[in-house]
């Protein structure tokens, strides 16, 4: 738990708050440890540490999927950022869930079966172990589309890998279907080779959220 002062973003019942970070997400508490607002890790698109030049005080900001940005002043901003970024990165490496950011179609006739794999914006994709598919390139993923039940490969930049250990609820996932192209373009893209073993998805190179300074 870290003491903080609300600096920007949506109003809260009070400005002097406590930022609590645990395995489920980030929670903003009042002095009696009552939750004022909370974010699961899959709600958080980015976490940014910085400073306010005129005040010479460090800041921490949480940007959520719905576009809100909650900013706080805290002497522990750097520590908060490191902890939250580690959680986001670790969850994204192990996540088996992704959401299609755009439409995609792949017709594969190499095996003579004419496999047709399609995605459309907002489709939920369960990522699979593509080590069984040696022809998949490092910039591609393999998974099952919940809507159609079909399995296939697709470029990694056509989906947003959710930082979560379990499938998020449908109400949250439905947000992606109504997003505009500009909103979609701000979501972190998964890059780097994919390594899978024992049901765990791992990534290297630029995995997870970009480092914030």
C-alpha positions as a Markdown table, in Angstrom:
| # | Residue | x | y | z |
|---|---|---|---|---|
| 1 | Unk | 0.0 | 0.0 | 0.0 |
| 2 | Unk | 1.3 | 3.5 | -0.9 |
| 3 | Unk | 0.1 | 6.9 | 0.1 |
| 4 | Unk | -0.9 | 9.1 | -2.9 |
| 5 | Unk | -2.7 | 12.3 | -3.8 |
| 6 | Unk | -5.1 | 12.4 | -6.7 |
| 7 | Unk | -3.6 | 14.6 | -9.4 |
| 8 | Unk | -5.8 | 14.2 | -12.5 |
| 9 | Unk | -8.6 | 12.1 | -14.0 |
| 10 | Unk | -12.1 | 11.3 | -13.0 |
| 11 | Unk | -13.1 | 12.8 | -9.6 |
| 12 | Unk | -13.0 | 10.6 | -6.4 |
| 13 | Unk | -14.8 | 11.2 | -3.1 |
| 14 | Unk | -11.4 | 12.4 | -1.7 |
| 15 | Unk | -8.0 | 13.3 | -3.0 |
| 16 | Unk | -5.7 | 11.9 | -0.4 |
| 17 | Unk | -5.8 | 8.2 | -1.1 |
| 18 | Unk | -4.0 | 4.9 | -0.7 |
| 19 | Unk | -2.9 | 2.9 | -3.8 |
| 20 | Unk | -3.1 | -0.8 | -3.1 |
| 21 | Unk | -1.6 | -3.3 | -5.5 |
| 22 | Unk | -2.1 | -7.1 | -5.2 |
| 23 | Unk | -2.4 | -10.1 | -7.5 |
| 24 | Unk | -5.9 | -9.2 | -8.7 |
| 25 | Unk | -5.3 | -5.5 | -9.7 |
| 26 | Unk | -4.9 | -2.0 | -8.4 |
| 27 | Unk | -7.3 | -0.5 | -5.9 |
| 28 | Unk | -7.6 | 3.1 | -4.7 |
| 29 | Unk | -8.6 | 3.2 | -1.0 |
| 30 | Unk | -9.6 | 6.0 | 1.4 |
| 31 | Unk | -8.1 | 6.4 | 4.9 |
| 32 | Unk | -10.4 | 3.7 | 6.2 |
| 33 | Unk | -9.3 | 1.2 | 3.5 |
| 34 | Unk | -12.6 | 1.5 | 1.7 |
| 35 | Unk | -12.3 | 0.9 | -2.0 |
| 36 | Unk | -13.0 | 4.1 | -4.0 |
| 37 | Unk | -12.2 | 2.6 | -7.4 |
| 38 | Unk | -10.5 | -0.6 | -8.5 |
| 39 | Unk | -9.1 | -2.0 | -11.7 |
| 40 | Unk | -8.4 | -5.6 | -12.6 |
| 41 | Unk | -5.2 | -6.0 | -14.6 |
| 42 | Unk | -7.2 | -6.7 | -17.7 |
| 43 | Unk | -8.9 | -3.3 | -17.2 |
| 44 | Unk | -5.5 | -1.5 | -17.4 |
| 45 | Unk | -4.1 | -0.7 | -20.8 |
| 46 | Unk | -1.0 | 1.2 | -19.6 |
| 47 | Unk | 0.8 | 2.3 | -16.4 |
| 48 | Unk | 3.0 | 5.4 | -16.7 |
| 49 | Unk | 5.4 | 6.9 | -14.2 |
| 50 | Unk | 6.5 | 10.5 | -14.6 |
| 51 | Unk | 6.8 | 13.8 | -12.9 |
| 52 | Unk | 5.1 | 17.2 | -12.6 |
| 53 | Unk | 7.8 | 19.6 | -13.6 |
| 54 | Unk | 6.4 | 22.6 | -11.7 |
| 55 | Unk | 5.9 | 20.6 | -8.5 |
| 56 | Unk | 9.0 | 18.4 | -8.9 |
| 57 | Unk | 6.9 | 15.5 | -7.7 |
| 58 | Unk | 6.7 | 12.0 | -9.2 |
| 59 | Unk | 3.4 | 10.8 | -10.6 |
| 60 | Unk | 1.8 | 7.5 | -11.5 |
| 61 | Unk | -1.1 | 7.1 | -14.0 |
| 62 | Unk | -3.3 | 4.2 | -14.8 |
| 63 | Unk | -5.0 | 4.2 | -18.3 |
| 64 | Unk | -8.0 | 2.0 | -18.5 |
| 65 | Unk | -9.6 | 0.2 | -21.5 |
| 66 | Unk | -12.5 | 2.7 | -21.6 |
| 67 | Unk | -10.1 | 5.6 | -22.1 |
| 68 | Unk | -10.0 | 7.0 | -18.5 |
| 69 | Unk | -6.7 | 8.1 | -17.0 |
| 70 | Unk | -6.3 | 8.2 | -13.3 |
| 71 | Unk | -3.2 | 10.2 | -12.2 |
| 72 | Unk | -1.7 | 10.4 | -8.7 |
| 73 | Unk | 1.2 | 12.1 | -7.0 |
| 74 | Unk | 3.2 | 9.8 | -4.9 |
| 75 | Unk | 6.9 | 9.6 | -3.7 |
| 76 | Unk | 6.5 | 5.8 | -4.5 |
| 77 | Unk | 5.5 | 6.2 | -8.1 |
| 78 | Unk | 8.5 | 4.4 | -9.5 |
| 79 | Unk | 7.9 | 1.4 | -7.1 |
| 80 | Unk | 4.2 | 1.3 | -8.0 |
| 81 | Unk | 5.0 | 1.4 | -11.7 |
| 82 | Unk | 7.5 | -1.5 | -11.4 |
| 83 | Unk | 5.1 | -3.7 | -9.4 |
| 84 | Unk | 2.1 | -3.1 | -11.7 |
| 85 | Unk | 4.3 | -3.5 | -14.9 |
| 86 | Unk | 5.6 | -6.8 | -13.6 |
| 87 | Unk | 2.1 | -8.1 | -13.0 |
| 88 | Unk | 0.9 | -7.0 | -16.4 |
| 89 | Unk | 3.9 | -8.4 | -18.2 |
| 90 | Unk | 3.7 | -11.7 | -16.3 |
| 91 | Unk | 0.0 | -12.1 | -16.9 |
| 92 | Unk | 0.3 | -11.4 | -20.6 |
| 93 | Unk | 3.1 | -13.9 | -21.0 |
| 94 | Unk | 0.9 | -16.6 | -19.4 |
| 95 | Unk | -2.4 | -15.5 | -20.8 |
| 96 | Unk | -4.4 | -17.9 | -23.0 |
| 97 | Unk | -6.9 | -15.2 | -24.0 |
| 98 | Unk | -6.9 | -12.6 | -26.7 |
| 99 | Unk | -9.4 | -10.4 | -28.5 |
| 100 | Unk | -9.4 | -9.7 | -32.3 |
| 101 | Unk | -8.7 | -6.1 | -33.1 |
| 102 | Unk | -9.7 | -6.3 | -36.7 |
| 103 | Unk | -11.2 | -8.7 | -39.3 |
| 104 | Unk | -8.9 | -11.4 | -40.6 |
| 105 | Unk | -9.3 | -14.3 | -43.0 |
| 106 | Unk | -6.9 | -17.1 | -43.8 |
| 107 | Unk | -7.5 | -19.8 | -46.5 |
| 108 | Unk | -5.1 | -22.7 | -46.2 |
| 109 | Unk | -5.0 | -25.2 | -49.1 |
| 110 | Unk | -1.6 | -26.7 | -48.3 |
| 111 | Unk | -3.2 | -29.8 | -46.9 |
| 112 | Unk | -5.8 | -30.1 | -49.6 |
| 113 | Unk | -8.7 | -29.4 | -47.1 |
| 114 | Unk | -9.1 | -25.7 | -47.8 |
| 115 | Unk | -9.2 | -24.6 | -44.2 |
| 116 | Unk | -10.9 | -21.2 | -43.8 |
| 117 | Unk | -10.1 | -19.4 | -40.6 |
| 118 | Unk | -11.8 | -16.0 | -39.9 |
| 119 | Unk | -11.8 | -13.4 | -37.2 |
| 120 | Unk | -13.8 | -10.3 | -36.8 |
| 121 | Unk | -13.4 | -7.4 | -34.4 |
| 122 | Unk | -14.3 | -8.4 | -30.9 |
| 123 | Unk | -13.9 | -12.2 | -31.4 |
| 124 | Unk | -12.5 | -14.0 | -28.3 |
| 125 | Unk | -9.6 | -16.2 | -29.1 |
| 126 | Unk | -8.2 | -19.0 | -26.9 |
| 127 | Unk | -4.5 | -19.2 | -27.7 |
| 128 | Unk | -3.2 | -22.7 | -28.3 |
| 129 | Unk | 0.2 | -24.4 | -28.2 |
| 130 | Unk | 1.5 | -23.7 | -31.7 |
| 131 | Unk | 4.7 | -25.8 | -31.2 |
| 132 | Unk | 2.5 | -28.5 | -32.8 |
| 133 | Unk | 2.4 | -26.3 | -35.9 |
| 134 | Unk | 6.1 | -25.8 | -36.9 |
| 135 | Unk | 5.3 | -23.7 | -39.9 |
| 136 | Unk | 3.9 | -20.9 | -37.8 |
| 137 | Unk | 6.2 | -17.9 | -37.9 |
| 138 | Unk | 7.3 | -16.0 | -34.8 |
| 139 | Unk | 5.1 | -13.1 | -35.7 |
| 140 | Unk | 2.0 | -15.3 | -35.9 |
| 141 | Unk | -0.2 | -17.0 | -33.2 |
| 142 | Unk | -2.4 | -20.0 | -33.2 |
| 143 | Unk | -5.8 | -20.3 | -31.5 |
| 144 | Unk | -9.4 | -21.2 | -31.4 |
| 145 | Unk | -12.1 | -18.6 | -32.2 |
| 146 | Unk | -14.9 | -18.9 | -29.6 |
| 147 | Unk | -17.6 | -17.6 | -32.0 |
| 148 | Unk | -16.9 | -20.2 | -34.7 |
| 149 | Unk | -15.1 | -22.9 | -32.9 |
| 150 | Unk | -12.5 | -23.0 | -35.7 |
| 151 | Unk | -8.8 | -23.1 | -35.0 |
| 152 | Unk | -6.2 | -21.4 | -37.1 |
| 153 | Unk | -3.2 | -19.1 | -37.3 |
| 154 | Unk | -3.2 | -15.3 | -37.5 |
| 155 | Unk | -0.7 | -12.4 | -37.3 |
| 156 | Unk | 0.0 | -11.4 | -33.7 |
| 157 | Unk | -0.8 | -7.8 | -34.4 |
| 158 | Unk | -4.4 | -8.6 | -35.2 |
| 159 | Unk | -5.2 | -9.4 | -31.6 |
| 160 | Unk | -4.8 | -7.9 | -28.1 |
| 161 | Unk | -3.5 | -10.4 | -25.6 |
| 162 | Unk | -5.3 | -9.9 | -22.3 |
| 163 | Unk | -3.2 | -9.7 | -19.1 |
| 164 | Unk | -5.3 | -12.2 | -17.2 |
| 165 | Unk | -5.0 | -15.8 | -15.9 |
| 166 | Unk | -8.7 | -16.5 | -16.5 |
| 167 | Unk | -11.3 | -15.5 | -19.1 |
| 168 | Unk | -12.8 | -12.1 | -18.3 |
| 169 | Unk | -16.5 | -11.7 | -18.1 |
| 170 | Unk | -18.6 | -11.2 | -21.2 |
| 171 | Unk | -19.6 | -7.6 | -20.3 |
| 172 | Unk | -16.0 | -6.5 | -20.3 |
| 173 | Unk | -15.2 | -8.4 | -23.5 |
| 174 | Unk | -18.1 | -6.8 | -25.3 |
| 175 | Unk | -16.4 | -3.4 | -25.1 |
| 176 | Unk | -14.0 | -4.4 | -27.9 |
| 177 | Unk | -16.8 | -4.9 | -30.4 |
| 178 | Unk | -17.8 | -1.2 | -30.1 |
| 179 | Unk | -14.3 | 0.3 | -30.2 |
| 180 | Unk | -13.3 | 2.5 | -33.0 |
| 181 | Unk | -10.1 | 2.1 | -35.0 |
| 182 | Unk | -8.4 | 4.9 | -33.2 |
| 183 | Unk | -9.0 | 3.2 | -29.8 |
| 184 | Unk | -7.9 | -0.2 | -31.1 |
| 185 | Unk | -4.6 | 1.3 | -32.4 |
| 186 | Unk | -3.6 | 2.4 | -28.9 |
| 187 | Unk | -3.7 | -1.1 | -27.4 |
| 188 | Unk | -0.3 | -2.8 | -26.9 |
| 189 | Unk | 0.6 | -5.3 | -29.6 |
| 190 | Unk | 2.2 | -8.6 | -28.9 |
| 191 | Unk | 5.6 | -8.9 | -30.5 |
| 192 | Unk | 8.5 | -11.3 | -30.4 |
| 193 | Unk | 8.7 | -15.1 | -30.7 |
| 194 | Unk | 6.3 | -17.3 | -28.8 |
| 195 | Unk | 7.4 | -20.1 | -26.6 |
| 196 | Unk | 4.9 | -22.6 | -25.2 |
| 197 | Unk | 5.3 | -25.4 | -22.7 |
| 198 | Unk | 3.1 | -27.2 | -20.2 |
| 199 | Unk | 0.1 | -25.0 | -21.2 |
| 200 | Unk | 1.9 | -21.7 | -20.4 |
| 201 | Unk | 2.4 | -19.0 | -23.0 |
| 202 | Unk | 5.8 | -17.2 | -22.8 |
| 203 | Unk | 7.1 | -14.4 | -24.8 |
| 204 | Unk | 10.5 | -12.7 | -25.2 |
| 205 | Unk | 11.8 | -9.5 | -26.9 |
| 206 | Unk | 9.2 | -6.7 | -26.6 |
| 207 | Unk | 6.7 | -8.7 | -24.6 |
| 208 | Unk | 4.0 | -7.1 | -22.4 |
| 209 | Unk | 3.5 | -3.4 | -22.1 |
| 210 | Unk | 6.2 | -1.1 | -23.3 |
| 211 | Unk | 8.5 | 0.1 | -20.5 |
| 212 | Unk | 7.4 | 3.4 | -19.1 |
| 213 | Unk | 9.8 | 6.0 | -17.8 |
